[in-house]
Amino acid sequence: MIVWLLSTSNVFAEPSPVKMNVILERMYLDGEVSEEIREETVVSMKDIWKKYEGWQLVDMDDEQIVFQKTINDISPLLKANGYFGLTKNGTLSIFEGKPNKSSRVIQSFFQIDIKKLESRQHEQLKKGIRVISKSQYKDIIETYRHFALMP
């Protein structure tokens, strides 16, 4: 009688670690999206799911994994350099820096009936109202919503 011994050591071998890029997209209330790229050594997908618990998987291939998370706050860009103001056509917007011709619009909301504004409110918007917090961001939008032009 001949007995064949088969080696099973390779059949149950541990998967070899793979280097992948993990892209973390943070989506803020003001529409800004930040992206962070990390290089991870992936031994098992179970470990990655656990490490990024609370993140939503949006894309994955052999080289990268993209996760997304909605952040219930305004973006760091807004906190650092955001100002409410009016565009030339009277749209309430947030500018990167004080509102002027060269300022980039970060986010636009609605057109305002400027005739209904108090002169003090109009002046504030022309100069720019600094964005300092999520609550102030929401308050200003709600305050000026009452002056929105109805389509």
Number of C-alpha atoms within 10 A of each C-alpha: 3 4 5 6 6 6 7 8 8 7 7 7 8 10 9 9 11 12 13 16 18 21 18 21 20 18 19 18 15 18 12 15 17 14 13 11 13 13 11 15 14 17 14 13 9 9 11 15 13 10 10 14 11 12 17 15 15 11 11 13 8 9 10 17 19 19 20 20 16 14 13 11 15 22 21 12 14 25 16 13 15 27 26 29 26 26 20 9 8 16 18 23 22 29 27 19 19 21 23 17 8 10 14 13 19 18 16 16 13 17 20 20 15 16 9 12 14 9 11 9 13 16 13 14 21 16 15 21 20 22 21 15 14 16 11 12 23 13 12 14 15 11 10 17 15 12 16 18 13 8 4
